[in-house]
Amino acid sequence: MASIRFSHVEKSYGEVSVVKDLDFSVKDGEFMVFVGPSGCGKSTTLRMIAGLETITSGQLWIGDRVANDLQPKDRDIAMVFQSYALYPHMSVFENIAFGLRIRKMATDEINRRVMDAATTLGLENLLERKPKALSGGQRQRVALGRAIVRNPSVFLFDEPLSNLDAELRVQMRSEISKLQRRFNTTTVYVTHDQVEAMTMGHRIAVMRACEGAQTSNLMQCGTPMDLYDEPANVFTARFIGTPRMNILPARFSDDGSEVLVFGARMPVGVAFKQSAQRMRGQAVVLGVRPEHIGVNHEVDWPQASSVQGVVEMVEPLGHESIVHLKVNDQVITGRLRSHRVLPAPGDAFEMQMNPDAMHLFDPVSEQRLT
C-alpha cells in the first residue's frame, strides 16, 4: 500500500489550464473519491496518478517516490475503467490472468490468484465465458478481478459504474466498498455522482473546472459528513446533498441579529453571530437544505420562520415528498414527511424554515462565513 501526495500539481494543454495547484494527500489505505461535474479535471487527475497524462508542473508522490517520470508499469497501480476494457476474444479467466501472464508469473501462482479473485467476486462459474456472454455487472466484476489479482499499492477507478442501471449501481457500490475494506488498499475513485461519493468515500475531494481567478480545482476535501454539515463554499453546498441545498439571496438586519429573506426574519445561528455583527445591514447568501424546510404540523423547530408561495411541482417518493415552492420569483425546495395529503401545483402553500440549520456565505467570495 502507499499514500499519494499532490504538491502544487498542474496540468495544461497549451494555454488551457485543466488542473490548477492541487495540493493535498491521500492517506495510506484510504478510500478517496474525486467528485465534480464534467470538465472539472477529476479524470485528468486520476490519469496523472496512473502515468497516462504527463504533469505540467508540481510533484506527484506515490509512497516515498516522486512519480512524475515513472512509467505506468513501474507505479504499482491497477486501474478500472468506465468501459471495462475487456478483451472480447478471451475468456473471463484469461482476461483476469492477462496482466499476470505478461509479467511472466508462474502458472500455479496465476491460477491461485485468479481463482481467489473469482471466488471473491462470485465469478467462479463464469470463468470460461467470453465477455459478450456476460451482463454489465458481470463485466464490471471481471474488470475488478483483473485489478485485484495484481495486488497493487493503489487502486484507481474511473467512473466504473456509470454504464450500469440504478439497481446494479447500488449493488456494485457495496461490493467495491467491501473489497476496499477487505484489502485495505489505497483507492482513488472518480465519479460525477455525489451519492456514490457520499456512500463510498472515507474522504471526498470536491472539484470544479478552473474559471477566471480561481486558484485551484479543489474546492473542499473532507469526510462526507464534514462536507454535508459545513460546506466551505457555495459550490460545495450546492453539489453535495440530494435534493441540493437552497441558495437564497438575503441580508443581515441592521442590528445583525437576524437574516432577512423573502420578508421572513430568521435569528442568526450561533456559529455566525460574529460575522453578522461585522456585516450588519449587508447582503449575505443563505443556504438551507430541503430537510430543514417543512410544514408546521410535521416539525418542531423553535423560532421557525414562515415562507409563503405557490407550489410549482411535487415529487412523491413514498418515504417523503419533495415540494418545489415559488416564492418571490425564487424556487425553494422543501420536504414533507408524509404523502397522505399533498398540495397540488398552483396551490398557495406555507412552509417553515429552521434557523438553527442555516448556512451563510459571503456574496462576493462565496466562501462560508465563520
Backbone torsions as a table, in degrees:
resi	resn	phi	psi	omega
1	MET	NA	161.8	-176.8
2	ALA	-156.9	150.8	171.2
3	SER	-85.3	165.6	176.2
4	ILE	-129.2	133.2	179.5
5	ARG	-131.9	127.8	173.8
6	PHE	-98.1	122.9	177.7
7	SER	-116.0	93.0	178.9
8	HIS	52.6	47.3	-177.6
9	VAL	-78.6	135.9	177.6
10	GLU	-135.7	152.1	176.1
11	LYS	-138.3	125.5	178.8
12	SER	-130.2	149.3	169.7
13	TYR	-114.3	98.6	-173.5
14	GLY	63.9	-122.7	-179.0
15	GLU	-88.7	-4.4	-176.4
16	VAL	-93.0	117.3	178.7
17	SER	-89.7	119.6	-177.5
18	VAL	-99.5	-41.3	177.7
19	VAL	-126.3	128.3	-176.5
20	LYS	-120.9	126.7	165.2
21	ASP	43.6	56.2	172.5
22	LEU	-78.2	125.0	-175.0
23	ASP	-145.2	83.0	178.7
24	PHE	-161.8	174.3	-174.5
25	SER	-126.9	152.1	168.9
26	VAL	-110.2	123.5	-174.2
27	LYS	-74.4	156.5	175.5
28	ASP	-59.2	123.8	179.6
29	GLY	82.9	4.1	-176.3
30	GLU	-86.5	149.7	171.4
31	PHE	-101.6	102.3	-178.6
32	MET	-104.9	131.6	178.4
33	VAL	-111.3	128.0	169.4
34	PHE	-94.2	122.6	-178.4
35	VAL	-131.2	146.8	179.2
36	GLY	166.7	169.6	-179.7
37	PRO	-71.3	167.9	177.5
38	SER	-57.0	138.0	177.6
39	GLY	87.8	7.4	-176.6
40	CYS	-88.1	-3.4	176.3
41	GLY	96.5	5.5	-175.7
42	LYS	-69.2	-43.1	178.4
43	SER	-70.1	-36.0	176.2
44	THR	-61.8	-40.8	177.9
45	THR	-62.8	-43.3	178.1
46	LEU	-61.9	-41.6	-178.9
47	ARG	-69.4	-27.3	173.6
48	MET	-68.5	-37.9	176.0
49	ILE	-62.2	-41.0	-177.9
50	ALA	-73.8	-16.4	-176.3
51	GLY	87.5	12.5	179.7
52	LEU	-89.6	-11.2	172.9
53	GLU	-130.2	138.8	176.8
54	THR	-77.6	154.6	179.7
55	ILE	-96.7	128.5	-178.7
56	THR	-73.1	-43.8	177.6
57	SER	-156.7	164.0	-176.7
58	GLY	90.2	-178.7	-178.6
59	GLN	-127.3	140.2	173.7
60	LEU	-113.6	122.3	178.5
61	TRP	-107.0	131.0	169.7
62	ILE	-118.1	111.9	-171.4
63	GLY	65.6	-130.3	-178.8
64	ASP	-102.2	19.1	-179.1
65	ARG	-119.0	139.5	169.0
66	VAL	-74.6	123.7	-170.5
67	ALA	-102.2	4.7	-175.3
68	ASN	-50.1	-43.6	-173.4
69	ASP	-107.3	7.7	178.0
70	LEU	-74.7	139.0	173.8
71	GLN	-68.1	150.6	179.6
72	PRO	-52.4	-38.7	-177.4
73	LYS	-68.2	-18.3	-177.8
74	ASP	-97.8	4.9	-175.0
75	ARG	-94.3	-8.0	179.8
76	ASP	56.0	49.8	177.2
77	ILE	-122.7	157.0	172.2
78	ALA	-129.2	135.7	-172.8
79	MET	-121.2	136.6	174.7
80	VAL	-112.0	123.4	-173.3
81	PHE	-95.2	162.9	177.3
82	GLN	-62.5	-35.8	-173.2
83	SER	-93.7	9.6	-179.6
84	TYR	72.3	-43.9	176.5
85	ALA	56.1	46.7	176.8
86	LEU	-89.9	152.0	175.9
87	TYR	-82.0	116.7	-172.2
88	PRO	-67.9	-24.2	-177.2
89	HIS	-88.8	-4.2	-178.4
90	MET	-103.2	150.8	174.2
91	SER	-71.2	169.5	175.5
92	VAL	-56.2	-44.9	-179.8
93	PHE	-57.5	-49.1	-175.8
94	GLU	-68.9	-33.9	176.0
95	ASN	-62.1	-44.8	-179.8
96	ILE	-67.5	-37.1	-175.0
97	ALA	-81.8	-12.3	-168.6
98	PHE	-56.3	-47.9	-177.9
99	GLY	-62.9	-31.2	178.6
100	LEU	-74.8	-35.5	-179.6
101	ARG	-66.0	-41.1	-178.1
102	ILE	-71.0	-15.2	172.7
103	ARG	-91.0	5.2	175.6
104	LYS	58.2	40.6	176.4
105	MET	-74.6	153.4	-179.7
106	ALA	-61.8	142.9	-176.2
107	THR	-58.3	-43.0	-179.5
108	ASP	-61.3	-40.4	-180.0
109	GLU	-69.0	-38.3	176.3
110	ILE	-60.5	-48.4	-179.2
111	ASN	-59.9	-41.4	-179.0
112	ARG	-64.7	-46.9	-177.6
113	ARG	-65.6	-41.6	-179.2
114	VAL	-64.3	-43.3	-179.8
115	MET	-66.4	-38.4	177.0
116	ASP	-61.8	-46.0	-179.5
117	ALA	-66.3	-41.8	-179.3
118	ALA	-63.4	-40.1	178.4
119	THR	-66.2	-42.5	178.6
120	THR	-60.1	-36.7	-174.2
121	LEU	-99.1	2.8	179.9
122	GLY	70.9	33.0	-178.6
123	LEU	-108.9	6.0	-171.7
124	GLU	-62.0	-24.0	179.4
125	ASN	-95.1	4.0	-176.8
126	LEU	-117.2	9.8	-169.6
127	LEU	-65.0	-24.4	-178.8
128	GLU	-92.8	-6.2	-179.0
129	ARG	-76.9	156.0	171.9
130	LYS	-92.7	157.5	-177.8
131	PRO	-54.0	-34.1	-178.0
132	LYS	-64.5	-19.5	-179.5
133	ALA	-94.6	11.5	-177.8
134	LEU	-111.9	153.4	172.2
135	SER	-77.5	171.3	179.2
136	GLY	-60.1	-42.4	179.4
137	GLY	-65.1	-37.9	178.7
138	GLN	-67.5	-39.8	177.3
139	ARG	-62.2	-40.4	179.2
140	GLN	-65.0	-35.7	176.5
141	ARG	-65.3	-37.5	177.2
142	VAL	-62.8	-43.0	177.5
143	ALA	-61.7	-39.5	176.1
144	LEU	-64.0	-42.8	179.5
145	GLY	-60.3	-39.8	179.3
146	ARG	-62.8	-32.9	177.2
147	ALA	-76.2	-42.2	-175.5
148	ILE	-61.9	-41.9	-174.8
149	VAL	-64.3	-20.9	178.6
150	ARG	-70.1	-23.4	-175.0
151	ASN	51.2	55.2	-173.5
152	PRO	-79.9	172.2	173.7
153	SER	-79.5	-26.9	-175.8
154	VAL	-140.0	132.4	169.0
155	PHE	-98.0	136.7	174.0
156	LEU	-121.8	130.1	179.7
157	PHE	-123.1	122.2	-179.8
158	ASP	-108.2	91.9	-179.4
159	GLU	44.8	56.5	-171.0
160	PRO	-72.1	-14.7	-174.0
161	LEU	-107.6	2.9	-171.3
162	SER	-69.3	-19.2	179.8
163	ASN	-92.2	1.6	-176.5
164	LEU	-98.3	157.0	176.9
165	ASP	-74.4	170.7	-170.7
166	ALA	-59.5	-45.9	-177.3
167	GLU	-64.8	-40.7	-179.2
168	LEU	-69.9	-33.2	177.4
169	ARG	-61.2	-43.5	179.2
170	VAL	-61.4	-43.8	-179.8
171	GLN	-63.7	-44.3	-177.7
172	MET	-71.8	-30.5	173.9
173	ARG	-57.3	-46.7	-179.5
174	SER	-63.7	-42.5	-177.3
175	GLU	-66.7	-41.7	179.2
176	ILE	-65.3	-41.1	178.5
177	SER	-62.5	-42.9	179.1
178	LYS	-64.8	-39.7	178.1
179	LEU	-63.4	-41.6	-179.9
180	GLN	-64.3	-40.1	177.9
181	ARG	-65.7	-37.9	-178.2
182	ARG	-66.6	-46.1	-175.8
183	PHE	-89.6	-18.7	179.1
184	ASN	54.8	38.1	-178.7
185	THR	-93.0	137.4	175.2
186	THR	-54.0	127.0	-173.1
187	THR	-132.8	132.5	173.4
188	VAL	-119.3	124.9	-171.3
189	TYR	-125.4	125.2	-179.3
190	VAL	-103.8	132.8	176.5
191	THR	-154.8	156.3	170.0
192	HIS	-100.6	-2.3	-175.3
193	ASP	-95.3	110.4	-176.1
194	GLN	-69.8	-21.2	175.1
195	VAL	-66.6	-43.7	174.2
196	GLU	-57.9	-45.2	-178.6
197	ALA	-61.0	-45.9	-176.2
198	MET	-67.4	-36.3	-173.6
199	THR	-88.0	-16.5	-173.4
200	MET	-110.9	-35.5	-167.5
201	GLY	-82.8	141.8	165.5
202	HIS	-68.0	-43.2	173.2
203	ARG	-135.7	159.0	-179.6
204	ILE	-126.3	134.0	171.1
205	ALA	-105.5	111.6	179.2
206	VAL	-86.9	125.3	-176.1
207	MET	-119.8	154.0	-178.9
208	ARG	-141.1	144.9	178.1
209	ALA	-60.6	142.6	-179.8
210	CYS	-67.0	129.7	178.9
211	GLU	-139.9	134.5	173.6
212	GLY	53.6	-125.6	-176.6
213	ALA	-86.2	6.3	-179.6
214	GLN	-57.1	129.5	-171.3
215	THR	-91.6	-17.0	-178.2
216	SER	-155.6	150.0	173.2
217	ASN	-68.6	-26.5	-174.4
218	LEU	-78.5	115.9	-179.1
219	MET	-91.5	-36.6	178.1
220	GLN	-167.2	146.0	176.6
221	CYS	-133.1	126.0	-179.6
222	GLY	-177.4	-177.0	177.5
223	THR	-69.2	158.4	178.8
224	PRO	-52.4	-43.6	-177.6
225	MET	-73.1	-30.6	173.6
226	ASP	-59.7	-46.8	-178.2
227	LEU	-66.8	-35.9	-178.0
228	TYR	-74.0	-43.5	-174.6
229	ASP	-82.7	-31.8	-176.7
230	GLU	-138.2	66.9	176.9
231	PRO	-60.4	135.6	-174.0
232	ALA	-78.9	-14.5	-176.0
233	ASN	-158.4	170.2	-177.2
234	VAL	-63.3	-37.7	-178.7
235	PHE	-60.8	-49.6	179.2
236	THR	-63.1	-40.3	-179.9
237	ALA	-59.1	-41.6	-180.0
238	ARG	-73.6	-35.8	-171.1
239	PHE	-79.9	-35.9	-177.2
240	ILE	-93.9	122.4	179.5
241	GLY	116.5	136.5	178.3
242	THR	-132.1	124.4	-9.2
243	PRO	-60.7	161.5	-175.2
244	ARG	-67.9	157.7	178.9
245	MET	-62.9	141.8	171.3
246	ASN	-74.8	127.1	177.4
247	ILE	-114.7	115.8	-168.3
248	LEU	-126.5	139.6	173.4
249	PRO	-71.5	136.9	-178.2
250	ALA	-151.9	-177.1	172.6
251	ARG	-152.9	158.8	175.4
252	PHE	-80.2	147.8	173.9
253	SER	-66.4	165.0	-176.1
254	ASP	-63.6	-25.9	177.9
255	ASP	-96.7	0.8	176.5
256	GLY	73.7	14.3	-177.4
257	SER	-94.9	-15.9	-174.7
258	GLU	-136.9	159.2	169.9
259	VAL	-107.4	128.0	-178.3
260	LEU	-102.0	122.2	-180.0
261	VAL	-145.7	128.6	-179.7
262	PHE	55.4	27.9	-176.7
263	GLY	81.8	-10.3	176.5
264	ALA	-83.9	154.3	-179.6
265	ARG	-119.3	119.1	-179.2
266	MET	-113.2	126.8	176.6
267	PRO	-61.6	138.8	-178.2
268	VAL	-67.1	133.0	178.3
269	GLY	-64.0	154.5	-175.9
270	VAL	-54.9	-40.4	-175.1
271	ALA	-66.0	-17.0	-172.6
272	PHE	-115.8	10.1	-173.5
273	LYS	-63.6	-40.7	-179.7
274	GLN	-66.2	-42.3	178.0
275	SER	-62.6	-39.7	-179.1
276	ALA	-63.2	-39.2	177.7
277	GLN	-67.1	-36.4	-179.9
278	ARG	-71.4	-28.9	-174.2
279	MET	-114.1	32.8	-178.2
280	ARG	-54.1	130.0	177.9
281	GLY	78.9	-3.3	-175.3
282	GLN	-94.8	162.6	177.5
283	ALA	-68.8	150.1	178.0
284	VAL	-149.9	157.8	175.3
285	VAL	-102.8	124.8	-179.1
286	LEU	-102.4	130.9	174.4
287	GLY	-113.9	131.4	177.1
288	VAL	-138.7	125.6	178.9
289	ARG	-76.0	150.9	-177.4
290	PRO	-56.3	-32.3	-179.5
291	GLU	-71.1	-9.1	177.1
292	HIS	-105.3	16.8	170.5
293	ILE	-126.2	114.0	-175.0
294	GLY	-143.8	-170.1	-179.7
295	VAL	-105.4	154.0	-167.8
296	ASN	-56.2	-42.1	-174.1
297	HIS	-78.2	-6.7	-179.5
298	GLU	-105.9	-12.3	-174.3
299	VAL	-122.6	159.1	177.3
300	ASP	-136.2	71.8	-176.6
301	TRP	-107.7	115.6	175.1
302	PRO	-59.0	137.9	176.6
303	GLN	62.6	26.2	177.6
304	ALA	-59.2	144.6	-178.8
305	SER	-108.7	135.0	-176.1
306	SER	-90.8	142.6	170.5
307	VAL	-130.8	141.3	-179.5
308	GLN	-120.5	141.8	-180.0
309	GLY	-163.4	-163.3	-179.0
310	VAL	-118.0	132.6	-178.0
311	VAL	-69.1	125.4	175.7
312	GLU	-93.8	-39.9	-177.0
313	MET	-159.1	148.5	174.7
314	VAL	-125.5	132.4	178.5
315	GLU	-115.1	96.3	177.5
316	PRO	-77.5	123.3	-176.6
317	LEU	-113.0	4.4	-179.2
318	GLY	95.0	-75.4	-179.4
319	HIS	-74.0	-17.3	177.5
320	GLU	-159.5	169.2	174.9
321	SER	-131.7	136.2	-179.4
322	ILE	-100.4	125.8	-178.8
323	VAL	-109.7	128.6	174.5
324	HIS	-102.7	114.2	-172.1
325	LEU	-114.8	124.9	178.3
326	LYS	-90.6	119.6	-178.6
327	VAL	-127.9	115.0	178.6
328	ASN	50.6	50.3	178.3
329	ASP	67.1	10.6	177.3
330	GLN	-119.3	131.3	179.4
331	VAL	-96.2	126.4	175.4
332	ILE	-115.8	154.7	-176.9
333	THR	-115.2	128.0	177.7
334	GLY	-127.8	176.6	-174.9
335	ARG	-127.6	134.3	170.3
336	LEU	-106.7	135.6	-177.5
337	ARG	-84.6	-9.3	179.9
338	SER	-124.5	152.8	176.0
339	HIS	-117.8	14.4	-177.1
340	ARG	-70.0	-47.1	178.9
341	VAL	-126.9	111.8	-176.0
342	LEU	-115.4	145.2	173.3
343	PRO	-70.6	161.7	178.7
344	ALA	-110.1	153.2	175.3
345	PRO	-52.8	133.5	-177.8
346	GLY	97.3	-14.7	179.4
347	ASP	-72.0	141.3	167.3
348	ALA	-71.9	139.1	-172.3
349	PHE	-150.2	145.9	179.3
350	GLU	-119.3	136.2	177.5
351	MET	-132.1	161.3	-178.6
352	GLN	-110.6	141.6	175.0
353	MET	-110.3	138.8	-178.6
354	ASN	-89.7	108.9	-177.2
355	PRO	-67.5	-23.8	-179.0
356	ASP	-72.2	-11.5	-177.3
357	ALA	-111.0	17.4	-177.7
358	MET	-72.6	153.1	170.0
359	HIS	-122.7	136.4	-178.0
360	LEU	-124.5	137.5	-176.0
361	PHE	-132.1	151.0	175.6
362	ASP	-69.8	130.8	-175.8
363	PRO	-70.7	-18.0	-179.8
364	VAL	-93.2	-56.5	-178.7
365	SER	-81.3	-18.6	-176.2
366	GLU	62.7	18.9	176.9
367	GLN	-89.7	151.4	-179.8
368	ARG	-63.7	136.9	174.6
369	LEU	-76.2	144.5	-179.5
370	THR	-124.9	NA	NA
